[in-house]
Amino acid sequence: MDGPQSFAPAKPGTERLDPILFTRNKLIEETLLSEGAKLLKDGDLRWYFTTAHGEITRLINKNLAHFQRPNALMRLNIHFAEEFVRALWGQPH
């Protein structure tokens, strides 16, 4: 059975990147790094995880060609980032 949740073999770099997911992931990267810098400047300790998640997102975006199913990874990252940002600003799910 092939699909995003299967263990079927796949070759890195063969799945076509979804441009909408990639654009959203780039926006998340920029936003998290920018917000992390603001939090650090304000002495807010939430800067650390915000910046760490921004850096993880940057590395994901930089290395998408090495993943077998990059679109699934971007969807996971987007979902996690959106939940994190909601919690960061006092609106946890």
C-alpha positions as CSV (number, residue, x, y, z in Angstrom):
1,M,0.0,0.0,0.0
2,D,1.5,3.3,-1.1
3,G,0.6,6.6,0.5
4,P,1.8,9.2,3.0
5,Q,1.4,7.0,6.0
6,S,2.8,3.8,4.5
7,F,6.2,2.2,4.9
8,A,6.5,1.6,1.1
9,P,9.9,2.4,-0.3
10,A,10.4,5.8,-1.8
11,K,13.4,7.7,-3.1
12,P,14.2,11.1,-1.6
13,G,13.6,14.0,-3.9
14,T,11.1,12.2,-6.1
15,E,7.9,13.7,-4.6
16,R,6.9,16.9,-6.2
17,L,6.8,19.7,-3.6
18,D,3.4,21.4,-3.1
19,P,4.2,25.1,-3.7
20,I,1.4,26.2,-1.3
21,L,2.8,24.1,1.6
22,F,6.3,25.3,0.8
23,T,5.2,29.0,0.8
24,R,3.3,28.5,4.1
25,N,6.3,26.8,5.7
26,K,8.6,29.6,4.6
27,L,6.2,32.1,6.2
28,I,6.2,30.1,9.4
29,E,10.0,30.1,9.4
30,E,10.2,33.8,9.0
31,T,7.5,34.5,11.5
32,L,8.9,32.2,14.2
33,L,12.4,33.6,13.9
34,S,11.1,37.2,13.9
35,E,8.9,36.6,16.9
36,G,11.7,34.8,18.7
37,A,14.0,37.8,18.3
38,K,11.3,40.1,19.6
39,L,10.7,37.9,22.7
40,L,14.4,37.7,23.3
41,K,14.7,41.5,23.1
42,D,11.8,41.8,25.6
43,G,13.5,39.3,28.0
44,D,10.6,36.8,27.5
45,L,11.9,33.3,28.0
46,R,9.5,32.0,25.4
47,W,12.1,33.2,22.9
48,Y,14.0,30.0,23.2
49,F,11.4,27.5,22.0
50,T,10.1,30.0,19.4
51,T,13.5,30.5,17.9
52,A,14.3,26.7,18.1
53,H,11.1,25.9,16.2
54,G,11.9,28.6,13.6
55,E,15.4,27.1,13.2
56,I,14.0,23.6,12.8
57,T,11.6,24.9,10.2
58,R,14.5,26.6,8.4
59,L,16.4,23.4,8.3
60,I,13.4,21.4,7.0
61,N,12.9,24.0,4.2
62,K,16.6,23.9,3.3
63,N,16.7,20.1,3.2
64,L,13.3,19.1,1.7
65,A,15.0,17.3,-1.2
66,H,16.4,14.7,1.2
67,F,13.0,13.6,2.5
68,Q,11.0,10.8,0.9
69,R,7.7,12.5,1.6
70,P,8.4,16.2,2.1
71,N,4.8,17.3,1.7
72,A,3.7,15.2,4.7
73,L,6.6,16.6,6.7
74,M,5.6,20.2,5.8
75,R,1.9,19.5,6.8
76,L,3.1,18.2,10.2
77,N,5.4,21.2,10.7
78,I,2.6,23.6,9.7
79,H,0.1,22.0,12.1
80,F,2.6,21.9,15.0
81,A,3.6,25.5,14.4
82,E,0.0,26.8,14.3
83,E,-0.8,25.0,17.5
84,F,2.3,26.4,19.1
85,V,1.6,30.0,18.1
86,R,-1.9,29.7,19.4
87,A,-0.6,28.5,22.8
88,L,2.2,31.1,22.8
89,W,-0.4,33.9,22.5
90,G,-2.8,32.4,25.1
91,Q,-5.2,30.6,22.8
92,P,-4.3,26.9,23.4
93,H,-6.4,24.3,21.5
